[in-house]
Amino acid sequence: MIAGRRWRWGWLAVGLALLVLTSLAINPWFARYRSLALMTGYDWVFERGSVPRATGAQVAMPLRDSGLYPLMITFNDDAGMSAWLGAPVEFTVEFSFADFGRWQPHSAIFNPEHPLYAAYVGSYYLQGLGRPLSATEVALVAEFDQRWLALPALGLGFDDNRFEVVSSSSRPISFAGRDWTSHDATVSTNCPDHSPDGFRLSYLQFGMPPTTTQHYPACELAARIEVTYLPDLDLTIGTYIMAASSTELERLSQEVVHRSVVSVG
């Protein structure tokens, strides 16, 4: 009798576990938790082969209470950046974006009414160039990220997307115990809102975008990249922000980027 009860309770526990896992896998209201579970593993894989792991240089940004997704996601593309710059380099990008709203099936990155619409925050790590990046090359790194990585991941290929610097300026700045060159720009590019026409792997990360009449609309974004060069490592570190307004850019700069901790070694 006791063994029979244990057998029944065991199957009940298995059934409940399967029900929970199935709900997590397909329920749109669990999109944030599904994203975090999957992207934690994804980040672990890419972080092991990243420039920060190899050099010991790392930017830690405080994401809590910022409205951003609570995980920096790592991606490496040495070959792509080497071809883009015409020089053999190692390249890693780390990024976060607008978090999911409470029980929302997608990131607010798709919502034109949200302050973090189309926004990204993160860090670039580029090693092996033999010198600091020029201002032109800083803009090229940002263009590569947007046109080769970010927009194609959302379904808009390189031949169909755009990235143009409309205006720019630069100035010296200090934070996190280091001197940086801050490059501010207004860029003309494509924003991410679009109606899904099928499943994309990136929807596991961002959630399924809501139906809209827009199709990666042309938009102007405020951008800032702040770069510092570590000659002993031949490493350029760049922190970056792209946002739909200068107000949101400044908030992210003050609350996230300039509160970063930069560790070396």
BAMI-238749 format. One record per residue: x, y, z of N, C-alpha, C in turn; residue number from 1. Coordinates in Angstrom, 2 decimals. Example, Ala and Ser with C-alpha at 12.3 -4.5 7.8 and 13.67 -1.06 7.14 Angstrom:
2
SITE     n_xx     n_yy     n_zz    ca_xx    ca_yy    ca_zz     c_xx     c_yy     c_zz  num
SITE    13.19    -5.69     7.80    12.30    -4.50     7.80    13.20    -3.30     7.80    1
SITE    12.85    -2.25     7.08    13.67    -1.06     7.14    12.90     0.03     7.87    2
***
This chain:
265
SITE     n_xx     n_yy     n_zz    ca_xx    ca_yy    ca_zz     c_xx     c_yy     c_zz  num
SITE     0.83    -1.21     0.00     0.00     0.00     0.00     0.87     1.26     0.00    1
SITE     1.89     1.27     0.89     2.78     2.44     0.96     3.55     2.61    -0.33    2
SITE     4.04     1.49    -0.88     4.79     1.57    -2.14     3.91     2.11    -3.26    3
SITE     2.62     1.69    -3.26     1.70     2.19    -4.28     1.48     3.68    -4.16    4
SITE     1.37     4.17    -2.93     1.19     5.62    -2.74     2.41     6.39    -3.22    5
SITE     3.58     5.86    -2.88     4.81     6.53    -3.31     4.89     6.57    -4.83    6
SITE     4.47     5.46    -5.47     4.51     5.40    -6.93     3.60     6.47    -7.52    7
SITE     2.39     6.60    -6.95     1.44     7.60    -7.46     1.95     9.02    -7.23    8
SITE     2.51     9.29    -6.04     3.06    10.63    -5.77     4.26    10.93    -6.68    9
SITE     5.03     9.91    -6.96     6.18    10.12    -7.85     5.75    10.53    -9.25   10
SITE     4.73     9.84    -9.79     4.23    10.19   -11.11     3.56    11.57   -11.10   11
SITE     2.89    11.89    -9.99     2.28    13.22    -9.89     3.35    14.31    -9.93   12
SITE     4.46    14.07    -9.21     5.56    15.05    -9.20     6.16    15.21   -10.59   13
SITE     6.33    14.10   -11.30     6.86    14.15   -12.66     5.91    14.91   -13.58   14
SITE     4.61    14.63   -13.44     3.62    15.32   -14.26     3.61    16.81   -14.02   15
SITE     3.69    17.21   -12.75     3.72    18.64   -12.43     4.97    19.31   -12.97   16
SITE     6.11    18.60   -12.88     7.37    19.16   -13.40     7.27    19.35   -14.90   17
SITE     6.71    18.36   -15.61     6.55    18.49   -17.05     5.61    19.63   -17.42   18
SITE     4.55    19.79   -16.62     3.60    20.87   -16.86     4.28    22.22   -16.71   19
SITE     5.10    22.38   -15.67     5.82    23.63   -15.44     6.81    23.90   -16.58   20
SITE     7.56    22.87   -16.98     8.54    23.05   -18.05     7.88    23.37   -19.38   21
SITE     6.75    22.72   -19.66     6.03    23.01   -20.90     5.50    24.43   -20.90   22
SITE     4.96    24.86   -19.76     4.45    26.23   -19.66     5.57    27.23   -19.85   23
SITE     6.73    26.96   -19.23     7.87    27.86   -19.38     8.32    27.93   -20.83   24
SITE     8.22    26.80   -21.54     8.71    26.74   -22.92     7.80    27.45   -23.90   25
SITE     6.48    27.45   -23.67     5.58    27.96   -24.71     4.69    29.12   -24.26   26
SITE     4.51    29.31   -22.97     3.60    30.35   -22.50     4.21    31.73   -22.73   27
SITE     3.55    32.61   -23.49     4.14    33.94   -23.77     4.33    34.78   -22.52   28
SITE     3.56    34.53   -21.47     3.69    35.33   -20.26     4.93    34.97   -19.45   29
SITE     5.58    33.85   -19.80     6.82    33.45   -19.16     8.03    33.78   -20.03   30
SITE     7.83    34.65   -21.01     8.90    34.94   -21.99    10.17    35.45   -21.31   31
SITE    10.03    36.29   -20.30    11.22    36.84   -19.63    12.03    35.74   -18.96   32
SITE    11.34    34.85   -18.26    12.04    33.79   -17.54    12.65    32.78   -18.50   33
SITE    11.96    32.52   -19.58    12.51    31.65   -20.62    13.76    32.28   -21.22   34
SITE    13.69    33.58   -21.50    14.84    34.29   -22.05    16.03    34.23   -21.10   35
SITE    15.80    34.53   -19.84    16.90    34.53   -18.87    17.53    33.15   -18.73   36
SITE    16.70    32.11   -18.72    17.23    30.75   -18.59    18.12    30.39   -19.79   37
SITE    17.64    30.70   -20.99    18.38    30.36   -22.18    19.62    31.24   -22.37   38
SITE    19.47    32.55   -22.14    20.59    33.45   -22.41    21.69    33.35   -21.36   39
SITE    21.36    32.87   -20.17    22.41    32.62   -19.18    23.36    31.54   -19.69   40
SITE    22.79    30.48   -20.25    23.63    29.44   -20.82    24.39    29.91   -22.05   41
SITE    23.71    30.67   -22.90    24.34    31.23   -24.11    25.54    32.10   -23.73   42
SITE    25.33    32.98   -22.75    26.39    33.88   -22.33    27.57    33.10   -21.75   43
SITE    27.29    32.06   -21.00    28.35    31.25   -20.40    29.25    30.67   -21.48   44
SITE    28.66    30.19   -22.57    29.44    29.59   -23.65    30.34    30.63   -24.30   45
SITE    29.79    31.80   -24.66    30.58    32.82   -25.36    31.57    33.52   -24.43   46
SITE    31.23    33.66   -23.16    32.14    34.34   -22.24    33.44    33.58   -22.08   47
SITE    33.39    32.26   -22.18    34.61    31.45   -22.02    35.64    31.72   -23.11   48
SITE    35.21    32.17   -24.29    36.13    32.47   -25.37    36.26    33.95   -25.66   49
SITE    35.91    34.79   -24.70    35.85    36.23   -24.93    37.18    36.92   -24.68   50
SITE    37.29    38.14   -25.20    38.47    38.97   -24.92    38.60    39.29   -23.43   51
SITE    37.50    39.65   -22.73    37.64    39.88   -21.28    38.17    38.67   -20.53   52
SITE    37.73    37.47   -20.89    38.25    36.28   -20.21    39.74    36.10   -20.49   53
SITE    40.16    36.36   -21.74    41.56    36.17   -22.11    42.48    37.22   -21.50   54
SITE    42.00    38.45   -21.35    42.86    39.55   -20.90    42.70    39.87   -19.42   55
SITE    41.60    39.48   -18.83    41.33    39.85   -17.43    40.78    41.25   -17.28   56
SITE    40.51    41.93   -18.40    39.94    43.29   -18.36    38.43    43.20   -18.52   57
SITE    37.69    43.84   -17.64    36.25    43.67   -17.62    35.56    44.94   -17.15   58
SITE    34.46    45.31   -17.81    33.59    46.40   -17.38    32.36    45.77   -16.74   59
SITE    32.12    46.06   -15.47    30.93    45.58   -14.77    29.96    46.73   -14.61   60
SITE    28.81    46.64   -15.27    27.81    47.71   -15.22    26.68    47.34   -14.27   61
SITE    26.23    48.29   -13.46    25.12    48.03   -12.54    23.77    48.10   -13.26   62
SITE    23.20    46.97   -13.56    21.96    46.93   -14.34    20.70    46.99   -13.48   63
SITE    20.84    46.69   -12.21    19.66    46.62   -11.34    18.95    47.97   -11.25   64
SITE    17.63    47.94   -11.35    16.77    49.12   -11.25    16.99    50.14   -12.37   65
SITE    17.63    49.73   -13.45    17.88    50.63   -14.57    16.82    50.52   -15.66   66
SITE    15.96    49.51   -15.57    15.01    49.23   -16.63    15.57    48.33   -17.71   67
SITE    16.85    47.95   -17.56    17.50    47.09   -18.54    17.35    45.63   -18.15   68
SITE    17.42    44.78   -19.14    17.49    43.33   -18.95    18.64    43.03   -17.99   69
SITE    18.42    42.17   -16.99    19.40    42.05   -15.91    20.59    41.14   -16.21   70
SITE    20.96    41.02   -17.47    22.09    40.18   -17.86    22.83    40.83   -19.01   71
SITE    24.15    40.90   -18.90    24.98    41.29   -20.03    25.24    40.04   -20.87   72
SITE    24.91    40.11   -22.14    25.07    38.98   -23.04    26.34    39.16   -23.85   73
SITE    27.13    38.12   -23.94    28.43    38.17   -24.61    28.35    37.57   -26.00   74
SITE    29.03    38.22   -26.96    29.15    37.65   -28.29    30.54    37.98   -28.83   75
SITE    31.17    37.00   -29.46    32.51    37.16   -30.03    32.45    37.06   -31.55   76
SITE    33.17    37.94   -32.24    33.24    37.84   -33.70    34.59    38.39   -34.16   77
SITE    35.65    37.61   -33.92    36.99    38.03   -34.33    37.08    38.14   -35.85   78
SITE    36.60    37.12   -36.56    36.73    37.10   -38.02    35.95    38.24   -38.66   79
SITE    34.73    38.47   -38.19    33.91    39.53   -38.77    34.51    40.90   -38.58   80
SITE    34.98    41.20   -37.37    35.56    42.51   -37.12    36.90    42.67   -37.83   81
SITE    37.68    41.60   -37.92    38.96    41.68   -38.65    38.72    42.03   -40.11   82
SITE    37.73    41.40   -40.72    37.42    41.72   -42.12    36.89    43.14   -42.26   83
SITE    36.09    43.58   -41.29    35.48    44.91   -41.33    36.53    46.01   -41.22   84
SITE    37.51    45.82   -40.33    38.54    46.84   -40.13    39.76    46.63   -41.03   85
SITE    39.87    45.47   -41.66    41.02    45.19   -42.51    42.28    44.95   -41.73   86
SITE    42.16    44.39   -40.52    43.31    44.09   -39.67    42.94    42.94   -38.75   87
SITE    43.89    42.04   -38.45    43.56    40.90   -37.58    43.39    41.34   -36.13   88
SITE    42.19    41.21   -35.60    41.89    41.62   -34.22    41.01    40.57   -33.56   89
SITE    40.93    40.65   -32.24    39.95    39.87   -31.48    38.89    40.86   -31.02   90
SITE    37.63    40.42   -31.07    36.53    41.34   -30.77    35.45    40.65   -29.97   91
SITE    35.03    41.31   -28.90    33.91    40.86   -28.08    32.98    42.04   -27.83   92
SITE    31.68    41.79   -27.90    30.70    42.79   -27.50    29.85    42.20   -26.39   93
SITE    29.58    43.00   -25.38    28.64    42.65   -24.32    27.50    43.66   -24.37   94
SITE    26.27    43.19   -24.18    25.16    44.13   -24.33    23.97    43.74   -23.47   95
SITE    23.18    44.77   -23.14    21.88    44.60   -22.53    20.91    45.50   -23.29   96
SITE    19.64    45.37   -22.98    18.59    46.07   -23.73    17.40    46.26   -22.79   97
SITE    16.32    46.79   -23.29    15.16    47.05   -22.44    14.60    45.75   -21.87   98
SITE    14.32    45.76   -20.60    13.78    44.58   -19.94    12.34    44.32   -20.41   99
SITE    11.83    43.15   -20.09    10.43    42.82   -20.32     9.58    43.53   -19.25  100
SITE     8.42    44.02   -19.63     7.48    44.52   -18.65     6.89    43.37   -17.85  101
SITE     6.24    43.69   -16.77     5.66    42.66   -15.92     4.67    41.81   -16.71  102
SITE     4.97    40.52   -16.82     4.13    39.55   -17.54     3.94    39.92   -19.01  103
SITE     4.88    40.72   -19.55     4.80    41.05   -20.97     5.53    39.97   -21.79  104
SITE     5.03    39.66   -22.96     5.63    38.59   -23.76     6.84    39.03   -24.60  105
SITE     7.28    40.28   -24.43     8.40    40.76   -25.23     9.09    41.92   -24.51  106
SITE    10.34    42.14   -24.90    11.11    43.27   -24.39    10.49    44.59   -24.85  107
SITE    10.66    45.61   -24.02    10.19    46.96   -24.39    11.02    47.57   -25.51  108
SITE    12.05    46.88   -25.97    12.84    47.38   -27.10    11.97    47.57   -28.33  109
SITE    10.84    46.83   -28.42     9.95    46.91   -29.58     8.88    48.00   -29.44  110
SITE     8.78    48.64   -28.27     7.67    49.55   -27.98     8.07    51.01   -28.19  111
SITE     7.59    51.65   -29.25     7.98    53.05   -29.53     7.59    54.04   -28.43  112
SITE     6.65    53.65   -27.56     6.21    54.54   -26.49     7.07    54.41   -25.23  113
SITE     7.96    53.46   -25.21     8.77    53.21   -24.02    10.09    53.99   -24.09  114
SITE    10.58    54.53   -22.96    11.85    55.28   -23.00    13.03    54.46   -23.51  115
SITE    13.00    53.13   -23.31    14.11    52.29   -23.74    13.87    51.63   -25.10  116
SITE    12.93    52.16   -25.84    12.70    51.70   -27.22    14.01    51.79   -28.01  117
SITE    14.36    50.69   -28.66    15.52    50.62   -29.57    16.85    50.80   -28.85  118
SITE    16.86    50.75   -27.53    18.07    51.06   -26.77    18.94    49.83   -26.54  119
SITE    20.25    50.06   -26.59    21.25    49.07   -26.19    22.28    49.76   -25.30  120
SITE    22.80    49.01   -24.35    23.89    49.48   -23.49    24.89    48.34   -23.36  121
SITE    26.17    48.65   -23.39    27.12    47.56   -23.26    28.56    48.00   -23.40  122
SITE    29.41    47.05   -23.74    30.85    47.29   -23.86    31.42    46.60   -25.08  123
SITE    32.42    47.23   -25.70    33.21    46.63   -26.76    34.61    46.34   -26.22  124
SITE    35.21    45.26   -26.69    36.60    44.92   -26.37    37.27    44.55   -27.69  125
SITE    38.29    45.30   -28.06    38.98    45.06   -29.31    40.48    45.01   -29.04  126
SITE    41.10    43.88   -29.36    42.51    43.66   -29.08    43.27    43.30   -30.35  127
SITE    44.53    43.81   -30.43    45.41    43.38   -31.50    45.64    44.38   -32.60  128
SITE    45.07    45.57   -32.51    45.24    46.56   -33.57    46.61    47.23   -33.51  129
SITE    47.22    47.23   -32.33    48.56    47.81   -32.18    48.56    49.29   -31.83  130
SITE    47.39    49.87   -31.67    47.25    51.30   -31.37    45.81    51.58   -30.97  131
SITE    45.53    52.77   -30.45    44.13    53.12   -30.16    43.32    53.26   -31.44  132
SITE    42.05    53.10   -31.33    41.14    53.33   -32.46    41.05    54.82   -32.77  133
SITE    40.98    55.15   -34.05    40.69    56.52   -34.45    39.19    56.78   -34.29  134
SITE    38.79    58.04   -34.38    37.38    58.38   -34.28    36.57    57.71   -35.40  135
SITE    37.16    57.64   -36.58    36.48    56.97   -37.70    36.30    55.50   -37.42  136
SITE    37.31    54.87   -36.83    37.22    53.44   -36.52    36.23    53.17   -35.38  137
SITE    36.10    54.10   -34.44    35.10    53.95   -33.39    33.71    53.88   -34.02  138
SITE    33.46    54.77   -34.98    32.17    54.76   -35.67    31.99    53.47   -36.47  139
SITE    33.06    52.94   -37.04    32.98    51.69   -37.80    32.62    50.51   -36.89  140
SITE    33.16    50.51   -35.68    32.82    49.44   -34.73    31.33    49.48   -34.41  141
SITE    30.81    50.68   -34.17    29.37    50.82   -33.89    28.53    50.39   -35.09  142
SITE    28.96    50.76   -36.29    28.23    50.37   -37.49    28.23    48.85   -37.67  143
SITE    29.38    48.23   -37.44    29.47    46.77   -37.53    28.49    46.11   -36.57  144
SITE    28.47    46.57   -35.35    27.58    45.99   -34.35    26.12    46.10   -34.78  145
SITE    25.73    47.27   -35.24    24.33    47.48   -35.61    23.96    46.76   -36.90  146
SITE    24.80    46.85   -37.91    24.42    46.35   -39.24    24.70    44.87   -39.45  147
SITE    25.77    44.35   -38.80    26.12    42.94   -38.98    25.57    42.04   -37.88  148
SITE    25.35    42.61   -36.69    24.95    41.78   -35.56    23.51    42.06   -35.11  149
SITE    23.25    43.29   -34.64    21.98    43.58   -33.97    20.78    43.47   -34.91  150
SITE    20.80    44.20   -36.02    19.64    44.21   -36.91    19.43    42.88   -37.64  151
SITE    20.48    42.24   -38.15    20.26    40.92   -38.76    19.69    39.89   -37.78  152
SITE    20.09    39.97   -36.51    19.54    39.04   -35.52    18.03    39.20   -35.39  153
SITE    17.55    40.42   -35.63    16.11    40.69   -35.54    15.39    40.49   -36.87  154
SITE    16.15    40.14   -37.90    15.51    39.81   -39.17    15.74    40.78   -40.30  155
SITE    16.50    41.85   -40.08    16.76    42.83   -41.14    18.22    42.71   -41.57  156
SITE    18.44    42.10   -42.73    19.79    41.80   -43.20    20.60    43.04   -43.54  157
SITE    21.90    42.82   -43.70    22.85    43.91   -43.94    22.47    44.72   -45.18  158
SITE    22.08    44.06   -46.25    21.78    44.77   -47.50    20.53    45.64   -47.39  159
SITE    19.70    45.38   -46.38    18.45    46.11   -46.23    18.48    47.12   -45.09  160
SITE    19.53    47.11   -44.29    19.57    48.04   -43.15    20.52    49.20   -43.42  161
SITE    20.51    50.15   -42.51    21.32    51.35   -42.70    21.89    51.82   -41.38  162
SITE    22.99    52.57   -41.46    23.61    53.20   -40.30    24.45    54.35   -40.82  163
SITE    24.05    55.55   -40.49    24.76    56.74   -40.96    24.91    57.72   -39.81  164
SITE    26.13    58.22   -39.63    26.37    59.23   -38.60    25.94    60.59   -39.15  165
SITE    24.91    61.17   -38.52    24.36    62.45   -38.97    25.19    63.60   -38.43  166
SITE    25.59    63.52   -37.16    26.44    64.53   -36.53    27.22    63.86   -35.42  167
SITE    28.37    64.44   -35.07    29.20    63.83   -34.03    30.09    64.87   -33.37  168
SITE    30.53    64.54   -32.16    31.47    65.38   -31.42    32.22    64.48   -30.45  169
SITE    33.33    64.97   -29.93    34.10    64.18   -28.98    34.70    65.09   -27.92  170
SITE    34.98    64.50   -26.76    35.57    65.24   -25.64    36.21    64.26   -24.68  171
SITE    37.21    64.73   -23.90    37.80    63.86   -22.89    36.90    63.78   -21.66  172
SITE    36.93    62.65   -20.98    36.13    62.45   -19.78    36.83    61.43   -18.89  173
SITE    36.53    61.46   -17.61    37.11    60.49   -16.68    35.99    59.83   -15.87  174
SITE    36.06    58.52   -15.75    35.19    57.77   -14.84    35.79    56.39   -14.64  175
SITE    35.34    55.72   -13.62    35.84    54.38   -13.28    37.35    54.37   -13.12  176
SITE    37.92    55.49   -12.69    39.35    55.56   -12.43    40.21    55.63   -13.68  177
SITE    39.61    55.94   -14.85    40.37    55.98   -16.08    39.98    57.19   -16.93  178
SITE    40.87    57.54   -17.86    40.58    58.60   -18.82    40.03    57.98   -20.10  179
SITE    38.97    58.59   -20.63    38.30    58.09   -21.81    38.12    59.24   -22.81  180
SITE    37.90    58.89   -24.05    37.42    59.83   -25.05    35.96    59.51   -25.32  181
SITE    35.10    60.49   -25.12    33.66    60.30   -25.30    33.26    60.79   -26.68  182
SITE    32.67    59.90   -27.47    32.19    60.23   -28.82    30.67    60.23   -28.80  183
SITE    30.06    61.38   -29.00    28.60    61.50   -29.08    28.19    61.64   -30.54  184
SITE    27.06    61.05   -30.88    26.61    61.14   -32.27    25.09    61.00   -32.34  185
SITE    24.55    61.55   -33.40    23.20    61.22   -33.82    23.34    60.32   -35.02  186
SITE    22.68    59.16   -34.98    22.82    58.20   -36.07    21.46    57.92   -36.70  187
SITE    21.47    57.77   -38.00    20.27    57.38   -38.75    20.39    55.89   -39.03  188
SITE    19.43    55.11   -38.53    19.49    53.66   -38.67    18.06    53.11   -38.72  189
SITE    17.92    51.82   -38.47    16.59    51.20   -38.42    16.25    50.84   -36.99  190
SITE    15.02    51.11   -36.60    14.56    50.69   -35.28    13.99    49.28   -35.38  191
SITE    13.82    48.58   -34.24    13.57    47.14   -34.28    12.12    46.70   -34.45  192
SITE    11.13    47.58   -34.31     9.74    47.13   -34.35     9.35    46.62   -35.74  193
SITE     8.72    45.46   -35.73     8.26    44.81   -36.96     7.28    43.72   -36.57  194
SITE     6.44    43.32   -37.50     5.53    42.21   -37.27     6.25    40.91   -37.62  195
SITE     6.22    39.93   -36.73     6.90    38.67   -37.03     6.24    37.94   -38.18  196
SITE     7.05    37.38   -39.09     6.51    36.60   -40.20     6.94    35.14   -40.08  197
SITE     7.32    34.76   -38.89     7.78    33.40   -38.61     8.60    33.43   -37.34  198
SITE     9.18    32.32   -36.99     9.98    32.24   -35.76    11.44    32.55   -36.04  199
SITE    12.05    33.33   -35.18    13.49    33.59   -35.22    14.09    33.25   -33.87  200
SITE    15.33    32.76   -33.88    15.99    32.40   -32.62    16.07    33.60   -31.69  201
SITE    16.22    34.81   -32.25    16.35    36.00   -31.40    15.08    36.25   -30.60  202
SITE    13.93    35.69   -31.03    12.70    35.87   -30.26    12.75    35.13   -28.93  203
SITE    13.64    34.14   -28.82    13.86    33.50   -27.52    14.52    34.48   -26.55  204
SITE    15.27    35.41   -27.10    15.96    36.42   -26.28    15.07    37.62   -26.00  205
SITE    14.46    38.18   -27.03    13.69    39.42   -26.91    12.19    39.19   -26.71  206
SITE    11.73    37.96   -26.89    10.30    37.72   -26.94     9.76    37.99   -28.33  207
SITE     8.54    37.55   -28.57     7.91    37.75   -29.88     7.41    39.19   -29.99  208
SITE     7.86    39.94   -31.00     7.41    41.34   -31.12     5.92    41.42   -31.41  209
SITE     5.28    42.49   -30.92     3.85    42.65   -31.18     3.60    43.03   -32.64  210
SITE     2.44    42.70   -33.13     2.06    43.07   -34.49     2.00    44.59   -34.63  211
SITE     2.53    45.09   -35.74     2.60    46.53   -35.96     2.52    46.82   -37.45  212
SITE     2.22    48.05   -37.79     2.26    48.46   -39.19     3.66    48.86   -39.62  213
SITE     4.58    48.97   -38.66     5.95    49.38   -38.96     6.79    48.18   -39.39  214
SITE     7.81    48.45   -40.20     8.71    47.39   -40.64    10.14    47.91   -40.55  215
SITE    10.75    47.73   -39.40    12.10    48.25   -39.13    12.20    49.71   -39.60  216
SITE    11.40    50.60   -39.03    11.33    51.97   -39.55    12.65    52.72   -39.41  217
SITE    12.91    53.59   -40.37    14.06    54.48   -40.27    13.87    55.40   -39.07  218
SITE    14.92    55.61   -38.31    14.82    56.46   -37.12    16.18    57.06   -36.81  219
SITE    16.17    58.12   -36.04    17.41    58.73   -35.55    17.55    58.42   -34.06  220
SITE    18.72    57.92   -33.69    19.01    57.56   -32.31    20.19    58.37   -31.80  221
SITE    20.18    58.61   -30.49    21.32    59.24   -29.83    22.31    58.14   -29.45  222
SITE    23.58    58.36   -29.75    24.60    57.34   -29.49    25.79    57.95   -28.75  223
SITE    26.38    57.12   -27.91    27.60    57.55   -27.21    28.51    56.34   -27.04  224
SITE    29.76    56.49   -27.46    30.79    55.48   -27.20    31.95    56.18   -26.50  225
SITE    32.35    55.63   -25.38    33.49    56.17   -24.62    34.58    55.12   -24.59  226
SITE    35.77    55.49   -25.11    36.83    54.52   -25.32    38.07    54.87   -24.51  227
SITE    38.73    53.82   -24.05    40.02    53.95   -23.39    40.93    52.85   -23.92  228
SITE    42.23    53.11   -23.94    43.19    52.16   -24.51    44.16    51.71   -23.44  229
SITE    44.36    50.40   -23.35    45.29    49.81   -22.40    46.50    49.30   -23.18  230
SITE    47.58    50.09   -23.24    48.71    49.71   -24.12    49.38    48.40   -23.73  231
SITE    49.43    48.08   -22.44    50.08    46.84   -22.02    49.38    45.60   -22.57  232
SITE    48.09    45.74   -22.82    47.30    44.63   -23.36    46.96    44.83   -24.83  233
SITE    47.37    45.98   -25.39    46.94    46.36   -26.74    45.43    46.17   -26.88  234
SITE    44.71    46.77   -25.93    43.28    46.55   -25.82    42.53    47.88   -25.76  235
SITE    41.56    48.04   -26.64    40.63    49.15   -26.56    39.34    48.66   -25.91  236
SITE    38.90    49.36   -24.86    37.61    49.10   -24.24    36.70    50.27   -24.57  237
SITE    35.52    49.98   -25.01    34.54    51.03   -25.29    33.22    50.72   -24.61  238
SITE    32.72    51.66   -23.85    31.34    51.54   -23.35    30.43    52.26   -24.33  239
SITE    29.21    51.77   -24.50    28.35    52.38   -25.51    26.90    52.40   -25.06  240
SITE    26.19    53.39   -25.60    24.75    53.55   -25.39    24.14    53.96   -26.72  241
SITE    23.02    53.35   -27.07    22.16    53.88   -28.13    20.76    53.99   -27.54  242
SITE    20.12    55.11   -27.75    18.80    55.34   -27.17    17.99    56.24   -28.10  243
SITE    16.67    56.22   -27.90    15.78    56.98   -28.78    15.77    58.47   -28.47  244
SITE    16.30    58.86   -27.31    16.33    60.28   -26.96    17.61    60.60   -26.20  245
SITE    18.03    61.85   -26.29    19.22    62.28   -25.54    18.95    62.24   -24.04  246
SITE    17.69    62.44   -23.64    17.34    62.37   -22.21    17.61    60.97   -21.67  247
SITE    17.18    59.96   -22.41    17.40    58.58   -21.97    18.87    58.21   -22.05  248
SITE    19.56    58.71   -23.05    21.00    58.46   -23.14    21.71    59.00   -21.90  249
SITE    21.39    60.22   -21.49    22.05    60.80   -20.32    21.69    60.04   -19.05  250
SITE    20.46    59.58   -18.93    20.09    58.80   -17.75    20.90    57.50   -17.68  251
SITE    20.99    56.80   -18.80    21.76    55.57   -18.82    23.24    55.82   -18.58  252
SITE    23.73    56.94   -19.09    25.12    57.29   -18.87    25.41    57.49   -17.38  253
SITE    24.55    58.24   -16.71    24.77    58.55   -15.29    24.49    57.37   -14.38  254
SITE    23.40    56.63   -14.66    22.96    55.59   -13.75    23.63    54.24   -13.99  255
SITE    24.14    54.03   -15.20    24.69    52.72   -15.53    26.17    52.82   -15.92  256
SITE    26.46    53.47   -17.04    27.82    53.45   -17.58    28.82    54.10   -16.64  257
SITE    28.51    55.28   -16.14    29.48    55.99   -15.31    29.54    55.48   -13.88  258
SITE    28.72    54.49   -13.57    28.82    53.80   -12.28    29.48    52.42   -12.44  259
SITE    30.04    52.20   -13.63    30.70    50.92   -13.90    31.98    50.77   -13.09  260
SITE    32.35    49.54   -12.86    33.64    49.19   -12.26    34.47    48.52   -13.33  261
SITE    35.66    49.07   -13.59    36.55    48.50   -14.60    37.69    47.81   -13.88  262
SITE    37.81    46.52   -14.10    38.90    45.74   -13.48    39.86    45.26   -14.57  263
SITE    41.15    45.22   -14.24    42.17    44.77   -15.18    43.07    43.78   -14.45  264
SITE    43.17    42.58   -15.01    44.05    41.58   -14.42    43.42    40.84   -13.25  265
***
